[in-house]
C-alpha cells in the first residue's frame, strides 16, 4: 500500500466544507498532543492514526490529493540538509 492509497482511504468528513484551515491545524496539534500523552503500542498507534488522518484532511482541504505533491519535496529538502543516513553520504 502506498501513501497515495492511504490518502484515498480517508473519506470526506461531514461538514468538511465548513471547516476552517486554522481549526483543522488546531486539530492536528490536538492529535499530536494526544499521541505524546498516549501509552503503550496500541495507544501510540491509535493516536498516530488520528494525527495522520487529521493531516490528510488538512491537505485535502488545500487541494492536495497525492503525497508526491508535498512528500517528495520534504524528502528532497531533508536530503539536501543531510538529515538521512544514506549510502555514500
C-alpha positions as CSV (number, residue, x, y, z in Angstrom):
1,X,0.0,0.0,0.0
2,X,1.3,3.4,-0.9
3,X,0.8,6.7,0.8
4,X,-1.5,7.7,-2.1
5,X,-3.6,4.7,-1.3
6,X,-3.7,5.9,2.3
7,X,-4.8,9.3,1.1
8,X,-7.6,7.8,-0.9
9,X,-8.8,5.7,2.1
10,X,-9.7,8.9,4.1
11,X,-13.3,9.8,3.2
12,X,-14.5,13.3,3.1
13,X,-15.8,14.3,6.5
14,X,-19.4,15.5,7.1
15,X,-19.3,19.3,7.1
16,X,-15.7,19.4,5.9
17,X,-16.5,22.3,3.6
18,X,-17.3,24.4,6.7
19,X,-14.0,23.6,8.5
20,X,-11.5,26.4,8.6
21,X,-7.9,25.8,7.9
22,X,-6.9,27.1,11.3
23,X,-9.4,24.8,13.1
24,X,-8.1,21.8,11.2
25,X,-4.5,22.8,12.0
26,X,-5.5,23.1,15.7
27,X,-6.9,19.6,15.4
28,X,-3.5,18.3,14.2
29,X,-1.9,19.9,17.2
30,X,-4.5,18.3,19.5
31,X,-3.9,14.9,17.9
32,X,-0.1,15.4,18.2
33,X,-0.5,16.1,22.0
34,X,-2.7,13.1,22.4
35,X,0.0,11.0,20.7
36,X,2.6,12.4,23.0
37,X,0.5,11.5,26.0
38,X,-0.5,8.1,24.8
39,X,0.9,5.0,26.5
40,X,1.7,1.6,25.0
41,X,1.9,0.5,21.4
42,X,-1.9,0.4,21.0
43,X,-2.3,3.9,22.3
44,X,0.5,5.3,20.2
45,X,-0.8,3.6,17.0
46,X,-4.3,4.9,17.6
47,X,-3.2,8.4,18.2
48,X,-0.7,8.4,15.4
49,X,-3.5,7.2,13.1
50,X,-5.7,10.1,14.3
51,X,-2.8,12.5,13.6
52,X,-2.2,11.2,10.1
53,X,-5.9,11.3,9.4
54,X,-6.2,14.9,10.6
55,X,-3.2,15.9,8.5
56,X,-4.6,14.2,5.4
57,X,-7.9,16.1,5.9
58,X,-6.0,19.4,6.0
59,X,-4.0,18.6,2.9
60,X,-7.2,17.7,1.0
61,X,-8.7,21.0,2.2
62,X,-5.8,22.7,0.5
63,X,-6.5,20.7,-2.7
64,X,-3.6,18.3,-2.3
65,X,-4.7,14.8,-3.2
66,X,-1.5,12.9,-3.7
67,X,1.6,12.6,-1.4
68,X,4.0,13.3,-4.3
69,X,2.9,16.9,-4.2
70,X,4.3,17.6,-0.7
71,X,6.2,14.5,0.5
72,X,8.9,14.3,-2.2
73,X,9.7,18.0,-1.7
74,X,10.1,17.5,2.1
75,X,12.3,14.4,1.5
76,X,14.5,16.2,-1.0
77,X,14.8,19.2,1.3
78,X,15.9,17.0,4.2
79,X,18.2,15.0,1.9
80,X,20.0,18.3,0.9
81,X,20.3,19.2,4.5
82,X,22.0,15.8,5.2
83,X,19.4,14.5,7.6
84,X,19.2,11.0,6.2
85,X,21.5,8.0,6.7
86,X,22.1,7.2,3.0
87,X,24.8,5.2,1.3
88,X,27.7,7.4,0.1
89,X,26.9,10.3,2.3
